[in-house]
């Protein structure tokens, strides 16, 4: 199993309802590249089901900064690409007035 997927499952280990929602991923081939998580679905219908769990994938992947995007693939269909936002450090968002002096 891809380590990124293991991280997601571990993130939800205390919430059996959320883990159950991730069940469609077990029928997928999941790989991680330089910047993205590739999820290869069986067909378009399966991809539509997996599309419904993308929102569960984003928080742990963003928190761990593992990938920048999630790609859902299905035979004969264009890939669906979902960005994974990587939050900026709070220190980058604060302005230090002494710097301008």
C-alpha positions in Angstrom: 0.0 0.0 0.0 1.2 3.5 -0.9 2.6 5.3 2.2 0.5 8.4 1.5 -2.7 6.2 1.6 -1.4 4.7 4.9 -1.0 8.2 6.3 -4.6 9.1 5.3 -6.0 5.9 6.9 -4.0 6.5 10.1 -5.3 10.1 10.2 -8.9 8.7 10.5 -8.1 5.6 12.6 -10.2 7.0 15.5 -13.2 7.6 13.4 -14.7 4.4 11.9 -17.4 6.3 10.0 -14.8 8.3 8.1 -12.6 5.2 7.5 -15.7 3.4 6.1 -16.2 6.3 3.7 -12.7 5.6 2.3 -13.5 2.0 1.4 -13.7 2.8 -2.4 -10.0 3.4 -2.3 -9.3 -0.2 -1.6 -10.3 -1.1 -5.2 -7.8 1.6 -6.6 -4.2 1.5 -7.5 -2.6 4.4 -5.6 0.8 5.8 -6.4 2.7 8.9 -5.5 4.8 10.9 -7.9 6.8 14.1 -7.4 3.9 16.4 -6.8 0.8 14.3 -6.9 -1.1 11.3 -5.7 -2.4 9.2 -8.6 -5.5 7.2 -7.9 -6.4 4.7 -10.7 -10.0 3.7 -10.6 -11.6 0.7 -12.3 -14.0 2.8 -14.5 -15.8 6.1 -14.7 -18.5 5.0 -12.2 -16.0 4.0 -9.7 -14.1 7.3 -10.2 -17.3 9.2 -9.5 -17.6 7.3 -6.2 -13.9 8.0 -5.3 -14.4 11.6 -6.2 -16.8 11.8 -3.2 -14.0 11.0 -0.8 -11.4 13.5 -2.1 -12.4 16.0 0.6 -11.4 13.4 3.2 -8.0 13.0 1.5 -7.0 16.6 1.5 -6.6 17.4 5.2 -4.1 14.7 6.1 -2.2 15.1 2.8 -2.0 18.9 3.3 -1.0 18.6 6.9 1.9 16.3 6.1 2.7 18.2 2.9 3.0 14.9 1.0 1.5 16.0 -2.3 0.2 19.1 -4.1 -2.5 17.5 -6.1 -4.7 14.4 -6.3 -5.3 12.9 -9.8 -8.2 10.6 -10.3 -7.8 8.4 -13.4 -10.2 6.0 -15.2 -9.8 4.1 -18.4 -11.0 6.2 -21.4 -11.6 9.4 -19.3 -9.8 12.6 -18.8 -8.0 12.8 -15.4 -9.7 14.8 -12.7 -7.2 16.9 -10.8 -7.8 18.3 -7.3 -5.4 20.7 -5.7 -4.2 20.0 -2.1 -3.6 23.3 -0.4 -0.4 23.5 1.6 -1.0 26.0 4.4 1.6 28.6 4.9 3.4 28.8 8.2 1.8 31.3 10.5 5.2 33.0 10.8 5.1 33.8 7.1 1.7 35.5 7.5 2.7 37.9 10.2 4.3 41.2 9.4 7.2 42.3 11.6 7.1 46.1 11.7 10.8 46.3 12.9 11.9 44.9 9.5 10.9 48.1 7.7 13.0 50.3 9.9 
